[in-house]
Amino acid sequence: MDTIEFSGDLNNFVSAHKYRVYAPNDELLNLIVNCLVPKDNRFEIGSLRLTECRLPLPTKPLPNVKVIISTQDISGRRTAMFGKTRLGKSNVVKLIAQSLIESTKETNTVGQLIFDINGEYANDNPYDNSSSLASSYPDRCIIYAITQKKATPSRPLKLNFYEHPDSTHRIIGSLLRQDGKDSGYIRTFSSIELPSLETIIKMPYSESDIKVRRIRKIQIYWAILRKAGFDVDEAKLRNMAPSTPYVGKFNPGFKDKLREEAYKKIGVQQIPPKPNTLDSLVDELEIINQFRRSKPKDALLKSESSGDPIFDPDDVGLLEFFDPKSGLGPSLIQPYRMYHDKNAGNFEKEILIHLDSGKTVILDLGNAHPQLLQYFSDDLSIAVFNHQVDKFSNDKLGDHFIQLYFEEAHNLFPRKDDEAREIYSRFAKEGAKYHIGMVYSTQSPTTISKDLLAQTENFFVAHISSREEVDALAKLNVAYESMKEDILRAKTPGYIRMLTQSHRFVVSVQANKFIPPNKKIGE
């Protein structure tokens, strides 16, 4: 009988005069609030705050009760942060990440991946004297950044534009549109869809004609990058470049008659060997493109097997950007070389190794273009999911977890199912099985996927100003029904209504301010 239990009902009702009402003291409040929290891996997240008003009663001081959570409720589970901006959601996220770092400092059983879209977890903020998670735990945190900052040591988070033509071409198109460069030939270039190298390599030989056309598209794109001055590890690219008996690694495979006529057109009598380097590919495409413009309906510009034009509309769009009649063409994308690194491509494997060793990896995506942010979020999320599935299939999960942190979650987990990307839907539905946990933040519960909301175990709710949003929250979890008016009225930063997997009721908490382990409160 010395075990504490909470029940949602009573087994007996007696007349009202039999009851007495007591105001619990701090010891009893501590028992009520914290007794159901698992004893292992406990962490103090804040203090009990029953009301926003802090005026004490004449004979009764305000309660002094610490509120405890257990990281067992966080690891491998879904945790939601709801509330308006500037009300302490990011501070609570830091506390949760800190709790996992502290509770696993001996075991290293939880790796964390934080998509830091505002740079606040990777970089200190001198304006409000707040420390970052990375500077607080330099031995446990590793930063990858698109833009290196002098005060923050980090590793480069860049793309190899040659190795990922499908995604990097979309990024270039988006950057061009953002910079207001949308004239005719630029808009056509940006609208083209390029295949991935993996897709081409997997194509069967029976589709050789289609395969040849797709390889040529990739080669023209590579020529554009080369002409724009993007560095390249040519030997590495040659090894991964797709080919057929008709098209070489850097050889578009144009027939001999076409090459002979094109070179003679510019006065070259000694026809050079077929291209075998990126530079010779650039030269060849320039000459062939000039010939195409001079004789657009020439028989030499048609396939001998099908009679179709060698260059389809997408090819022409790429060639017009590669060598425009007027305009800057490839020089337009030279500023985007800052996002490219010829040695990039291994950061995924590095990050997975860090996560398996219990590190907290922070991706500093502050000021990143939305398309780049989307690329890294999608790419690494897929990599983490596949990695955990592989470990599950080989019975290697053990007691190791990976925790992901997403801000502006409505962009990744939209309400409409047809807008959601598959990987995030799978996180919501299958993540727990593969020891993948999530902490996601958003201002509006109604903008989040129903699948994710239905699977969320932990809630941290700050001030919400819309009654519609609060009503939706109460429908999602009836425990918040009696808290609706408080959530609408109270606007104090850090004043959170918390409900974790272990709690049977919502706890009103004033969250602690994130303090590095080597500092004291007030420093």
N, C-alpha and C positions, 0 to 999 in steps of 0.2 A: 504493500500500500504506500510505500515511500516514492513511487514513481509518479511524476507529474504527467497528466494527460489533459487534452482539451477536447471538448465535445461540442457538436453543433446543436445538441438538443438536451432536454432534461427527461429523466425517466419518471419524475413525480412532480406534481404541482400541489402546493399547500396554500392556505389562505394568506393574504398579504401581511397580516399581523405577525406571522411567523418569521418574516424576513428582517434582516438588518443590513444596512449599507455601510461599508467601510471605505475610507480613503486610504489606499495602500501607501505604505512608506517606501523608501528607496530600495530596501532589501526585497520587499515583495514585488515591486515593479521590475527589479532586475530578474527575479524568478519568472515572472509572467512573460517578459520580453525575450529573455535569452535561454530559457530552460530547454527549448526544443531544438536549439542550434546544435549540430553535431559537435562533439568535444574536440575532434581533430581539426587542425588547420584553421583555427579561429583567428579573426582579425577584427579590430575595433574600427568601425566605419564612421561612427559619430556618437552623438548624445541624444537621449530621448527628449523630444520637444513636443509637448502635448498640444500647444497652441502657438500661433504666431505672436501673440501678446506675451511679453516677458515680465509684466508687473506681478510680483508675488502677492499672495494674500497676507493680511496682517500677521496671522499666526502660523502660516504654513509656507516655508520656502519652496522655491522651484525644485523639481526633482533633479538629482544629480546621478543619472543612470547612464552608463555606457551601453551603446547598442553594438552587438556582435554579429558578424556573419561568419559563415564557414566557406572556405573555397571549394569544399565538396559540393556546395550548391551551385557553384559557378562553372567548374570544369566540365566540359562536355555538354553544357546546357545553354539555352537561349536566354539572354538577359536584355531587357528593353530599357532604354532611357527616353522618357517623354518629357517635354517641357519647352517653353519659349527659350530663345537664345539669351545668353548672358545671365543665366540663373544657376549655373554650377554643374551642368551635365558633364562637361569635360573634366572638372575636378573630381567628380565621382568615378568617372572612367579611370582616371589616374589612380584613385584609391583601390579600385578593383584590380587593376594591373599590378599595383604595388603588393596587394595581398597575395597574389599568385607568385610574385617574385620572392616575397619573404617566406611564404609557406613551403616553397620548393627549393630553398637555397641549399639544402643537403641532398635532396633526391633528384632535382632537375627533371621532374616528370611532366612539366607543362611548358611547352613552347608557345610564345605569343607573337602574333603578326598584326601590327597596327598600321592601318592605312591612314596616315596623318595628313589630311588634306589642308590643314591650316598651319602645319609646322609647330604646333604647340606641345607635342609630346617629345619632339626631337630637339627643340631649341628653348633656351631660357628666355624669359620675358622680363627685361630690366624695368619696364614701365610699371608693372604691378608687382615687381619683386617676387615673381613666381619661378620656381625651378622646374625644369623639364624632367621627364622620367629618365631620359638618357643620361643627363648629367648627374642624376641622383644615384643611378646604378650603372656606372660606366663599365663594370666587369660583366654585367648581365645583359646589357643592351647593345645592339649593333644597328647603326643607321645606314640606310641607303638613300641617297639624295639625287634628284635630277639636277639641281643647282647647288654646287658646293658652297658652303658658308664658312668664312674664316674662323669663326668662333666655335664651330661644331665639326669635329672630325667625322667624316663619313666616307662611305664607299660609293662609287658611281652607279647610278641607276639609269642606264641608257640602253638604247636599242641598236642592234646591228640592222640597218635598213636594208642591206642586201639579202640577209637571211630570212627576213619576214616580209616579203613583198606585199602580201595580202593586207596585213594590218598597217604597215608603215605607209603604204600608198594612201590608205584612208586618212591616216594622221596628217600626211602632207596636204591632202585635199582640204581637210578641216582647217589647218593652219593658214592655207591660202585664202579661204573664205573669211577667216577671222581678220586677216590683214587687208581685206577689201579688194583682193585680187581675183576678180571674177569675170574678166572679159571672155569672149567667145571660146578661143582655143584653150584657155586655162580652165574654164568651166567644163568643157568637154573632157579634158584630161582628168579633172577631179572626179567626174562621175563614173569613170571606168572601174569595173570590178576585176581585180587581179586574183588569180588562184594562188594557193600556197604551194611551196615546193613539195610538201608531203603529198598533196592531192595529185600533183602531176606525176610524181614518182610511182604512185600506186596505180596509175591508169594502166589498163591492159594494153598489150602491144597491138591488139586488133583495132584499137582506136588510135592508131599511129598518126593519122592525118590530123585529128583533133589535138593529139598530144603535141605534134609539131607546132601547131598554131599557138598553143598555150605556152610552150617553151619560148617561142619568139617574143611573145608579149613580155615575159619575164626578162628576156635579154634586152629588149628596148628599154624597159624600166631600169635595168642595171646601167645601161649606157647613159641614161638621163642622170642617174646618181653620179656616175663617173665624171660626166661632163660638168656637173655642179661642184665637183671637188670633194665628194665624200670619200674618205680613206677606205681602203679595202685590203684585206688579207687575201690576195688573189689565189694563193695555193689552197687555202682552206675553202674558199668559195668554189674553186674548180672541183674539189673532191665531193662537194654536196650538190653541184649543179646537175639537173636532170638532162638526159640526152636520149637520142634514138639513133638507129643506123643512118638517118638522114640529117639529123641536127646534132652538132657537137656541143661541147660544154660552153664555148663562147662563139660558136659558129652557127649562124642562122640557117645554114643549109640552102642558100639560094642556088639555083641551077646555073651551070657554067655559061650558057648563052646569055642569061640575064646579067651576070657579072661582067662578061666581056663587053656587052653593049653599054652598060652603065659606065664602066671605066673609060671606054673609048670616047664616050660622050664628053668627058672632061679632058680628053687628050692624052690619056694614059694608055700606052700600047702594050707595055709589059704588065700583064695582069698579076697582081700579088697573090701569094698563097691564101687560102681561105683563113679567116681570122682564128687565132688561137689564144688571144689575150683580150682583156677588156679594152685596151687602147685601140687595138686593131678592129675590135667589134664596133667601137665608136666611129672609126674612119669608114668602115664598110657601110654602116647604116646611113651615114651622111651622104655617101655617093649614091646608094640605092634610092634614098629618099629624093634626091635631086632628080634622078631618072624617072621616078614615079610621078613627080610633078610635071615633068616635061612630056611624058607620054602616058597619061592616066588610063588609056584603054588599050595599051599595047598588049599583044598576045603573050609576050614574055612575062607580063605581070599577072598571069593566070596559072592556076595549077594544071599540070598536064593530066593528072588523074581525074579531077572533077570538073575542070573548066571554070571553077570559081576564082575570083580574085585572090591573089596571094595575101593581100592585106584587107582584113575586114574593117568595119567602121571603128572598132576599138583600137586596132593597130594604127589606123590613120590618126586617131586622136592622140595616141602616144607619140607618133612620129612628128606630128605638128607641134607638140610641146618640146620634143627633143631638138628639132631643127625648124623653128617657126619662120614663116616668110617675113614677118615683122614682129617685134616684141623681144622680150628678154629670155623666155624659155627657161632652161635649167638654172640660169643665174638667179631666178626668182626664189629658188628653194635653198640657196646657199646659206641664208641665216639659220636654217633649221639643222645645220650640221652640229649645232650645240647639243642636240638630242641623240646624236649618233656616236657610236664607238665601234671601231672595227673588231675589237676584242670582246665586245659585249656578247651575251648569250649564255654565260654560265651562272649568272646571278640567281637563276631559279634553283639550280642544284645547290649552290652555296646556302641559300636561304633555307632550303629543306634540311640541310645538314645542321644549320644553327637551331632550327626548331626542334629537331630530334634530340639535340643536346641540351634543351631546356632554356635556350636564349630567348630574349625578347627582341624581335626584329621590327624596327620602325622605318617605314617608308615615308620619307619626307617629301610629300607631294605638294607642298605649299607653292602657290602661284602657278601650278602646272596647268597646261591647257586641258580642258575637260576630256578631249579625245585621248590624250596621254594617260590621264587619270583612269579613264575607263579601260584602256588597254592593260595597264598594270593590275588593276583590280580584277579584271576577268582572267588574265593570264595566270596570275599567282593563285587565285582562288581555285582554278581548274587544276593547277599543279598540286596544291595542297590536298584537294579532294582525291585525286588519282593516287597520290602517295599514300594516303590513309587507307584507301580501298585496297591497294596492293599489300599493305601491312596486315590488314584484316584477313585477306585471302590466304596469306601465308602464316596466320596465327602469330603475328609479331607485334600486335598492338600493346599487349601487356597492360600496364597502368599508366601509359603515357598518353597525354592529351595535347591537342593544339587548339589555342584560343584565338579567334579572329575578331578584330575590332573595326566596325564600319560606322562612319559618320554620314549624315545626310542619307540615311538608309532608304528613304522613299525613292531615290534614284536607282537603287539596286533591287529593291523588293517592292515594285509598284503594286497598287491595288488590283489593277487589271491583270489577270493571269496571262493574257496574250502579249503583254508588254514585258513580262519578266523573262530574264535570261535563264536558261535551264540550270546553270550551275548554282545560282542562288536559290532556286526552287528546291534543288536537291539538298542544299545545306539545311533548309528549313525542315524537310521531310526525313532525311536520312542521316543528318550530321551526327546525332547522338550515337547511332550505331557504330560509327567510325571514329568515335572519340574526338569529334570536332565541335567545339563550343563557339558561341558568338556573343558579342556585346555590340548592340546596334543602337544608334541614337537618331532621333528625329523629333520634329516639333509637333507632328500631327499623327495620331494613331490611325486616322481614317485613310491615310495615304499609303499604308503598309499592307502588303499581301496578307490575305486572310489565312493562308496556310502557315505563314510565319507566326502570326499573332496567336493562332490556335496552339502552336507548339511551344510558345514562350513560357518558361517557368518562373522567371524572376522579373519584377517590375520595379523601377525607380522613377517616380513621377514628381516633377517639379510643377511650377505654376503653368496652367493652360488657360488661355483667355476665352476660348470658344466653348459655349455650352454644347454644341454639336459634338466636339471632340471629347468632352468629358462624358457625355452620354454614351458615346461609342466605347470609351474605356470601361464604363460600368457594365455595359452589355457584354464586353469581352471577359471581364472578371467581376463578378457580383460583389466581391469584397470591397470594391471601390464605390459602391452605390451610396453608402453613407458619408463618403468623403468628398462628394462632388462639389458642394458649396465651398468647402475649405480650399480645394484645388483651384477653383475659380477666383477666390479672393486673395489668398496668401501669395505674396510676390517676393518674399525674402530669399536672396541667393543662398543656395545650399539647403533650403528647407524641403525635404524630400519625404514622400510617402512610399515606404518600401514594403514589398512583399516578396519573400524568397520562397524557394521550394520547401524549406523547413517550417516557415511561419504559417499559422492558421488564420492570421488576421494581419491587417495593414499596420505598420509601425511608423509613426511620425518621427523623423530623424532630422537633426541639424547635422549635416555631414561635416566631418573634420576637413580642414584645409590640408591639402597635400603637402607634407613636410618630408624632405629628404632624410634618410636615416642618420646622416651625420650632422643634422641641424636640430636645434631645439625651437619650440614654439616661441615666436617673438623675435627670432634672429632675422 
